[in-house]
Structure formats: C-alpha cells, structure tokens
Amino acid sequence: MSQREPIDSISRTADAALAHMGRFVIPPTPNNYLVWYSHCSGSYPELTRVIRSMETAGEPFTEEMLAEIHERFFGTGGQVRLIDETCQRIEGTMSHLLDQIGGLSEDTGRYGSKLEEFGRQLAAPEPPVRLHALVSAVLFETRGLEGRAKLLEEELTKSSQCLESLRSDLAHAQREVNTDGLTGIANRKCFDYRLRAAIDETLLTQRPLSLLLADIDHFKSFNDTFGHPVGDQVLKLVAQVLAKSVKGRDLPARYGGEEFGIILPQTDIIGATSLAEQLRAMVAGNRIRLKLSGQNLGGITMSIGCAQYRPGETPSSLIERTDEALYRAKREGRNRVVATEEQAEPGRAGSAA
C-alpha cells in the first residue's frame, strides 16, 4: 500500500474488500482480509486473476483454498520456519561449544593452581623421593590437560564444519525468501528492499539511478488461449532474457503477474532507455513452441516504461512515474519503450518496434 494513498481511497478499498468477503461468506480473519484487500486494491494482478477465475468457474472459497492463496502470494512460512530452525541449530551448536570452552577454562584454572602449589613445595627442602613424586604429579596433570585440549580441538573442528553447513542452509533459506518460485529471479519483496537500498545509496553518492517496468503484451489473452502452463513458460522465458541481459548490480525482478521490474543503479535515463530497447528487441526475437508437439505459437512482445530517480522522491513515487511511462507505451501501441516525458531527450521519449 502506498504511503501516498489517500485515506478515502484506503477506506473505499477496505469497504470493497469486506463486501466481497461477505458476498462469499468468507471469515474476516487477518490473512483473508489481506488477500481480499490486495485483490480490491488492484496491487496484485495475478492474485486478481486467480480470484476472478475462481468466481467465473463457481469454485468455492474453502478454508483450504484461502490458506493456499494466502501462502502463495503473501506467505513465506516454509522459508521462515527453515530460517528459525537453522538459527536454533546455530544457537545450540554455539552453546555446546561455549560449554566446552568454559570447561577447558576451568581445567586450566585448576592446572594453574596446581602448578603454584607444586612451585611452593619445590621451594622447600624435600628428599629425592618426594621430588620424584611432585614431578610425577605435574606430568600427570599436564597430560590430563593436554588430553582435554585435544578433545576441545576435535570439538572445534566438528563445530566449525557444522556451522559452515548451517551457514549454507541459512544462505539457501534467505535466497528462497527473496526468489520468485516460478521464474527464479528476485521477487517483489526483494525488489522493494533493493529499490529502497538503491535510493539510499544514490542519495549518498549523487550517482544516477533508473527504474524499468516491463509488461508482457496481451498476456491474459495468450494465457486464456493456450492455458496457464504455456503462460508460465512465457514468464520463465522473459525472466531468463532479463537475467542474462543485465549485469553487475542491476536487479531484474518479477514485480507482479506478467510485470517485471529492473533496478539500474548508476544508470541515467539515456542508458536505461537504451537497455530497455535492447531487452524489448531480445524478447520480441523469441518464439514460443509447445514442448510436446513443437507447435509454434508465435512471438511475444513487451512494453517498457523508464524513469530516472529524482532526489527527494519516495520509492512509490518513482514506481508511479515509471508505471505512467509503461501505460503510455501500452496506449501508444505496445511493443515499445517510453521514458518519462520530463526526462526523455527530444526524439527519445519512446522507441517503437
């Protein structure tokens, strides 16, 4: 939800969400409310498509189905549980390791006290038999401490290996949280976080920052004609093109449904527009074929909006301006690149295919 969204708009969306829930007799739980508010706000086109498809087919919104929808679009339960479990295992390993180190510290303290005692006894005149006994006792204590130190070294090796494995598990879980399950590129959550971070950096360095929003043209009709599995294939293909075409710190992400976002640090509007045109051409050059039959379903195209960050604006404002450029590209015929009017150079406001 945008911070700039007016209160009356929020209220209308909330009323519409509750009305829809009442119509389908859906319990107003926090999770259900989040799903329907997001649907009514239009923020999640893919979520809206799923709900409308169920409405058209007359499918009931059961508890199980609602839980599945929430988990699909908003849930990270599996990843969060994995992170929690990994953190608990790290905590347990560290606790055991600290216990071992604490035990050795106590043994070392006792050994030091023994040495002081032996020193005092050796300073006093003693018969040779007594001296032999003292030396034997020192050797016994020394060997005991060496044995405990060796055990601790083995424990440290095991703990180091365990912690490395846990570090790998935690890194994997964090990647899962930030990755779109279908396309394999960054998800909306990661996009939002990285955009805020990129804005913070550009304010600090005074270097340019640009944003692209790309939408697959006529995706709904393509999906309806050939089915969702083919639609998923199209989304994966576009994601692969974006991932292979950007470099360095540029971040391609699935913004929502058939829409993608590309964050371009240290890139001005001219460079962003040029890259967008390359991406548009590369996507348009692909053809979709059915895997089993080999049938050629034709090509796909994208419309792309570009904007450069203006100092002082919020992430939502930058997204809004980029989105306006994207919709201009749609209105002007699709399969083209359009930059925000106030930033585009003369003759470069858009590139038609």
Residue pairs with C-beta under 8 A, 6 or more apart in sequence:
1 10
1 41
1 43
2 316
2 320
3 314
3 316
4 314
4 316
4 317
4 320
13 37
13 40
13 41
14 37
16 40
17 33
17 36
17 37
17 39
17 40
18 28
18 33
18 36
20 26
20 36
20 39
20 40
21 27
21 28
21 32
21 33
21 36
24 61
26 32
26 36
26 61
26 66
31 66
31 67
31 70
31 74
32 66
32 70
34 70
34 74
35 47
35 66
35 69
35 70
35 73
35 74
38 44
38 47
38 73
38 74
39 47
39 48
39 51
42 48
43 256
44 73
44 256
44 257
45 256
45 257
45 258
45 259
46 73
46 256
46 257
46 258
47 69
47 73
49 220
49 257
50 69
51 69
54 61
54 65
59 65
71 77
76 177
76 189
78 176
79 173
79 176
79 177
80 177
82 169
82 173
82 176
83 170
83 173
83 174
83 177
86 166
86 169
86 170
86 173
87 170
89 162
89 166
90 163
90 166
90 170
93 159
93 162
93 163
93 166
94 159
94 163
96 155
96 159
97 155
97 156
97 159
100 151
100 152
100 155
100 156
101 152
103 148
104 148
104 149
104 152
107 144
107 145
107 148
108 145
111 141
111 142
111 145
114 137
114 138
114 141
115 138
115 141
118 134
118 137
118 138
121 134
122 131
122 134
126 134
177 189
178 186
178 187
178 189
178 190
178 193
179 185
179 186
179 187
179 190
180 186
180 187
180 188
180 239
180 253
180 254
181 187
182 232
182 235
182 236
182 254
183 235
183 236
183 238
183 239
183 254
184 236
184 239
184 243
185 239
185 242
185 243
185 252
185 253
185 254
186 194
186 251
186 252
186 253
186 254
187 253
187 254
188 253
188 254
188 255
188 256
190 251
190 253
191 251
191 253
191 254
191 255
191 261
191 263
192 315
194 251
194 253
194 263
195 211
195 261
195 263
195 315
195 318
195 319
196 315
198 209
198 263
198 265
199 209
199 309
199 315
199 318
201 207
201 209
201 265
202 208
202 209
202 265
202 309
203 311
207 265
207 266
208 266
208 267
208 268
208 269
208 308
208 309
209 263
209 264
209 265
209 266
209 267
209 308
209 309
210 264
210 267
210 268
210 269
210 271
210 272
210 306
210 307
210 308
210 309
211 261
211 262
211 263
211 264
211 272
211 306
211 307
211 308
211 309
211 318
211 319
211 322
212 261
212 262
212 264
212 272
212 275
212 276
212 279
212 304
212 305
212 306
212 322
213 255
213 259
213 260
213 261
213 304
213 305
213 319
213 322
213 323
213 325
213 326
214 238
214 242
214 259
214 260
214 261
214 262
214 276
214 279
214 280
214 302
214 303
214 304
214 305
214 326
215 258
215 259
215 260
215 302
215 303
215 304
215 326
215 330
216 222
216 234
216 235
216 238
216 258
216 259
216 300
216 301
216 302
217 300
217 301
217 302
217 303
217 330
217 334
217 335
218 334
219 231
219 234
219 257
219 258
220 258
222 230
222 231
222 234
222 300
223 230
223 231
226 297
230 288
230 290
230 297
233 288
233 291
234 258
234 288
234 300
235 254
235 258
237 283
237 286
237 288
237 300
238 260
238 283
238 300
238 302
239 252
239 254
239 260
241 279
241 282
241 283
241 286
242 252
242 260
242 262
242 279
243 252
245 275
245 278
245 279
245 282
246 252
246 262
246 264
246 275
249 265
249 266
250 262
250 263
250 264
250 265
250 267
251 262
251 263
252 260
252 261
252 262
253 260
253 261
253 262
253 263
254 260
254 261
255 261
261 319
262 275
262 279
264 271
264 272
264 275
267 275
268 308
269 306
269 307
269 308
269 339
269 340
269 343
269 344
269 345
270 345
270 348
272 306
272 308
272 339
273 306
273 337
273 339
273 344
273 348
273 351
276 304
276 306
276 337
277 337
277 351
279 302
279 304
280 301
280 302
280 304
280 335
280 336
280 337
280 351
280 353
281 353
283 300
283 301
283 302
284 299
284 300
284 301
284 302
284 335
284 353
285 299
286 299
286 300
287 296
287 297
287 298
287 299
288 296
288 297
288 298
288 299
288 300
289 295
289 296
289 297
290 297
301 334
301 335
301 353
302 335
303 326
303 329
303 330
303 334
303 335
303 336
303 337
303 338
304 326
304 329
304 336
304 337
304 338
305 322
305 323
305 324
305 325
305 326
305 327
305 328
305 329
305 337
305 338
305 339
305 340
306 322
306 325
306 337
306 338
306 339
306 340
306 344
307 318
307 321
307 322
307 325
307 339
307 340
307 343
308 340
308 343
309 318
310 318
313 321
321 340
322 340
324 340
325 338
325 339
325 340
326 338
328 338
328 350
329 336
329 337
329 338
329 350
332 338
332 350
332 352
333 352
335 352
335 353
336 350
336 351
336 352
336 353
337 350
337 351
338 344
338 349
338 350
339 348
339 349
339 350
341 349
344 350
